[in-house]
């Protein structure tokens, strides 16, 4: 058997590595036919408007008094003007579950850019009948009677104290 020199072995390894690299790196023609990928980007998104209580929401000139689904243009500013009925007050505004009540300006919630389907929940509750400062549902004459009884009681206690001495 013939001995192969180290230089000869290195040349054989180099040729084999180059052959493997050429086979792996040369692009092979696609086995499939031409493939075309398409996608549809929606021009509009849905905003589910949920109204609880007595009030209304105006969007793009249309007034809603009950829950509805509104189509709005994508990537456009949309304003929701929120109006409570006279005996109700606006108590909560949630956008996709997030409290946005503090973001209202002149009873208007503004979405700068609609990028997906979403939900706006508006809650109106009856106004409370709690008295305002200085008001009282307790009649004034009751205060007068209690004051008279107190004065009579104090006078009686003072007179009794003087009699005991």
C-alpha positions in Angstrom: 0.0 0.0 0.0 1.2 3.3 -0.9 1.6 6.1 1.8 -0.2 9.4 1.2 1.8 12.4 2.2 0.3 15.0 4.5 0.4 17.6 1.8 -1.6 15.4 -0.5 -4.2 14.7 2.3 -4.6 18.5 2.9 -5.1 19.0 -0.8 -7.8 16.3 -0.9 -9.6 17.8 2.1 -9.5 21.3 0.6 -11.0 20.1 -2.7 -13.7 18.2 -0.8 -14.6 21.3 1.3 -14.7 23.5 -1.8 -17.0 21.0 -3.5 -19.3 20.8 -0.5 -19.4 24.7 -0.3 -20.3 25.0 -4.0 -23.1 22.4 -3.7 -24.6 24.1 -0.6 -24.1 27.7 -1.6 -25.2 27.6 -5.2 -28.9 28.6 -5.3 -31.0 25.9 -6.7 -34.0 26.8 -8.8 -37.3 26.7 -6.9 -39.1 23.5 -7.2 -42.5 25.2 -6.8 -44.2 27.5 -9.2 -44.2 31.2 -8.7 -45.8 32.1 -5.4 -47.6 35.4 -4.8 -48.5 36.5 -1.3 -51.2 39.0 -0.8 -52.8 40.7 2.2 -55.7 43.0 2.7 -55.3 46.0 5.0 -58.7 47.2 6.3 -59.6 50.7 5.5 -61.9 50.9 8.5 -62.1 49.5 12.0 -65.0 48.8 14.3 -65.5 50.6 17.5 -68.0 48.9 19.7 -69.8 51.7 21.6 -71.4 50.6 24.9 -73.7 53.1 26.5 -75.0 52.4 30.1 -77.6 54.8 31.6 -79.3 57.8 30.1 -77.1 59.8 27.8 -75.8 59.9 24.2 -72.6 59.9 22.3 -72.1 61.8 19.0 -69.6 60.5 16.5 -69.0 62.0 13.1 -72.3 63.9 13.2 -74.4 60.9 14.2 -76.0 60.6 17.7 -76.1 57.2 19.5 -78.4 56.7 22.5 -77.8 53.0 22.9 -75.0 50.5 22.3 -73.9 50.2 18.7 -70.9 49.2 16.5 -69.4 52.2 14.6 -67.1 51.9 11.6 -64.3 54.5 11.6 -61.5 55.1 9.1 -58.1 53.6 10.1 -55.3 56.0 11.1 -57.6 59.0 11.5 -58.6 61.1 14.4 -62.1 60.3 15.8 -63.9 62.3 18.4 -66.7 61.1 20.7 -68.8 63.9 22.2 -70.5 62.5 25.3 -73.7 64.1 26.6 -75.6 63.0 29.7 -79.3 63.6 30.1 -80.4 66.3 32.5 -81.0 64.0 35.5 -77.9 61.9 34.9 -74.1 62.5 35.1 -71.2 60.9 33.3 -69.3 58.7 35.7 -67.0 56.5 33.7 -65.4 56.2 30.3 -63.4 53.1 29.4 -61.5 52.5 26.2 -60.5 48.8 25.7 -60.9 48.4 29.5 -58.7 51.4 30.4 -60.1 54.3 32.4 -59.8 57.4 30.1 -62.2 59.6 32.0 -59.4 62.1 32.9 -58.6 62.4 29.2 -61.9 64.0 28.4 -61.8 67.6 27.2 -65.1 69.5 27.0 -67.0 66.1 27.3 -65.1 64.9 24.2 -62.9 61.8 24.1 -60.5 61.9 21.2 -58.8 58.9 19.6 -55.8 60.3 17.7 -55.4 57.2 15.5 -57.6 54.1 15.3 -55.4 51.1 14.5 -57.6 48.1 15.4 -61.1 47.1 16.4 -61.8 48.5 19.9 -64.5 49.1 22.6 -65.6 52.4 24.2 -67.8 52.1 27.2 -69.6 55.1 28.6 -71.5 55.0 31.9 -74.1 57.5 33.0 -75.6 57.3 36.5 -78.5 59.2 38.1 -77.5 62.4 39.8 -77.5 62.1 43.6 -80.0 64.1 45.6 -77.6 64.8 48.4 -77.9 68.2 49.9 -75.4 70.8 49.0 -73.4 72.8 51.5 -75.7 74.8 53.7 -78.8 72.9 52.7 -80.6 70.7 55.1 -83.6 68.5 54.9 -84.0 68.8 58.7 -86.7 71.4 59.3 -85.6 74.6 61.1 -88.5 74.5 63.7 -87.0 71.3 65.1 -83.8 73.2 65.9 -85.8 75.9 67.6 -87.7 73.3 69.8 -84.4 71.6 70.8 -82.9 75.0 71.7 -85.9 75.9 73.9 -85.7 72.6 75.6 -82.0 73.0 76.2 -82.5 76.5 77.7 -85.3 75.3 80.0 -83.2 72.3 81.1 -80.2 74.5 81.9 -82.5 77.0 83.8 -84.1 74.2 85.7 -80.7 72.7 86.6 -79.4 76.1 87.8 -82.5 76.7 89.9 -82.3 73.3 91.5 -78.7 73.8 92.3 -79.5 77.1 94.0 -82.3 75.4 96.0 -80.1 72.6 97.3 -77.5 75.1 98.8 
